[in-house]
Amino acid sequence: RPGESREHKRSVAIDKILTGKYTALPCFAGIMALVFWLTFGVIGKGLSDLLDMGITWLTAVVDQAMTAWNVNNVLHSLVIDGIFNGVGSVLSFLPVIVTLFFFLSLLEDSGYMARAAFMMDKFMHKMGLHGKSFIPMIMGFGCNVPAIMASRTIESPKSRLVTMLVTPLMSCSARLPLYIVLIGAFFPKYASWLMLAVYALGIIMAILMARIFSKFFMKKGNLPFVMELPPYRMPTYKTIIRHTWEKGRQYLKKMGGIILTASIFIWALGYFPHQGANTEDSYLERIGHAISPVMKPLGFDWRMNAGIIAGTGAKELVVSTMGVLYNQTNGNMETNKTENNSDETTRLQKAVRKTMTPRSALSYIVFILLYFPCLATIAAIKNETGSWKWGLFTAVYTTLLAYVCSFIVYQVSSLFA
C-alpha cells in the first residue's frame, strides 16, 4: 500500500512467522529453549565456572594467610565460612544471571515481547487473565517485585488481582543459584533441559492456580485486549548493556547488603554456642531439627530446612546458607585448597553430593521454586492491593502448594530410583 514504510513491511513479513496461527507457539518455545541453552549450557555456565575458580583460589589464599598469622579461630571461621563460603557461593552465579538478563533485554528491545503478549491473549483469557498479564509474569523471571508493580497496567481488577497472586510462582533470578548448584551436582548431562523443565513447572502451576482463582475471586469479566505492536528493530548495544548492567548492579548491591549480613547471621547461628567447625548443637541445627518431622516426607535434612527458613527473607540466602552449612559440616571439602576440577563442579556441589540424593535434590528444587515468596514480594502485594490479606494469602497458599508438589516428586521419584 502507498505510504508503507520499509520497517512496517519487514515487521509484517516477520510477524507472519513469529505470530502465525500455527508457527507462533513453536517459535516462542524454540526461542526460549535457545535462551536457556545459551545461558545455562554455554555462555553463563562457562563464565560462572571461571568465577568460581577465582573465588576458590582467593579463599585458599586468605585461609592460608590467616592460618600463618594465627588469627583467632572465631574471626577465621567468620571470614572463611561466613563470608567467602556464604557470599561466594551466591556471587559465583552472577555471570549466569547477567547472561539471562542480557537475552531477556534483547527480546524486549527487539519488539518480540509485545508480540508474545499479543499471541498469548487468547490463552490468557482461558486462564481467567488478560493478555497484558503475560508481561508482568515474564518480568517475574527477573524479579517478582517489579513484576507485581507492573500489574498496574492491567485495567481489569479481576485479572490484576489474579496476576499478582500467581506471579510469585514464576521462577525469579534469585532462585537460579540453587537450581544451578543442585542440577549441576546431580544432573549435569541434562542441565539445560532440567532448567527449562523447572521454569515450565512454575508456568504450569501459575496457569492452574490462575484458573482456580478466576473461578472464585471477583466474578466481573475481563476487558478487551488492546496493545500497540511496535515495529521490529535492532536493539542498540548501549541500551542492552545499560539494562544488563543495571540488573547486575542491583544483584551486586544485594550481595553487599542483605546477603552479606544474612550470611554472617547464619554463620553465627551455625557456629555458636558449640564454637566448632561442624555445627554440632548449634542454634541453627536445633532450628533445622525442630522442623525435620514436618519436612522428612520431602527428603530434606536439617541443613536444607535451615536454607528454607533463610530463604523467606531473600531466595539468594538459600544457597548462601547452604554454602555456610555444607562447607562447615564437610571439613574435608575443598574449601582450603585449589585443585583442577575435572568434572566442572563447584565446592558447594561437591559438598552437597555427600549428604543429598538425586531424589531429595529434585524435591528441594520444586519446593524452592514454589514456596513462600520473599518478604519484599509480600510487601509489594500488600502495597498494590492495599491489604495484608492478599500478601499473607499468597505466602500460605504457595507454601502449601510447594509442600504437596515436593512430596509428590519425592515419592514418585522413588519408583525410578
Secondary structure, 3 states (H helix, E strand, C coil): CCCCCHHHHHHHHHHHHHCCCCCHHHHHHHHHHHHHHHHHHHHHHHHHHHHHHHHHHHHHHHHHHHHHCCCCHHHHHHHHHHHHHHHHHHHCCHHHHHHHHHHHHHHHHHCHHHHHHHHCHHHHHHCCCCHHHHHHHHHCCCCHHHHHHHHHHCCCHHHHHHHHHHHHHCCCHHHHHHHHHHHHHHCHHHHHHHHHHHHHHHHHHHHHHHHHHHHHCCCCCCCCCCCCCCCCCCCCHHHHHHHHHHHHHHHHHHHHHHHHHHHHHHHHHHHCCCCCCCCCCCHHHHHHHHCHHHHHHHCCCHHHHHHHHHHCCCCHHHHHHHHHHHHHCCCCCCCCCCCCCCCCCCHHHHHHHHHCCHHHHHHHHHHHHHCCCCHHHHHHHHHHHCCHHHHHHHHHHHHHHHHHHHHHHHHHHCCCC
